[in-house]
Amino acid sequence: MNEQATNSYEMIYIIQPKLDEDGINGVNERVTQAIAGQNGQVVSTEVWGQRKLAYPINNHFLGYYILQNVQMPPGGVAEVERILRLNEDVIRFLVVRKDDEGGEE
């Protein structure tokens, strides 16, 4: 088994709107460290900024969106998701494996 094989993932998470810029950067840094701790790397980060949520989440009507493209071994996804789940500043997240082949759907 080759444990060094990596997959491409797209990860989006929503941070509570009450945080200031330092708080948002702190959450982003913790997520990046968690990815690096699983032998992964962040390929790109897009900060979408504060947006209105489609429906209230934990009494929040706004959220701060961050999208990251990540290269990581498949076994590391569960640990990164666990860290996101335990972080009280993250109100929602989604990690999706990207299709590397680009085939027709």
SULDA-V149356 format. One record per helix or strand of 3 or more residues. SS is the DSSP state (hx for helix, st for strand). FROM is the first residue (numbers start at 1). LEN is the number of residues. If there is no record, write none. Layout:
SS_FROM_LEN + SS_FROM_LEN
This chain:
st_7_10 + hx_21_17 + st_41_17 + st_60_13 + hx_76_11 + st_90_8
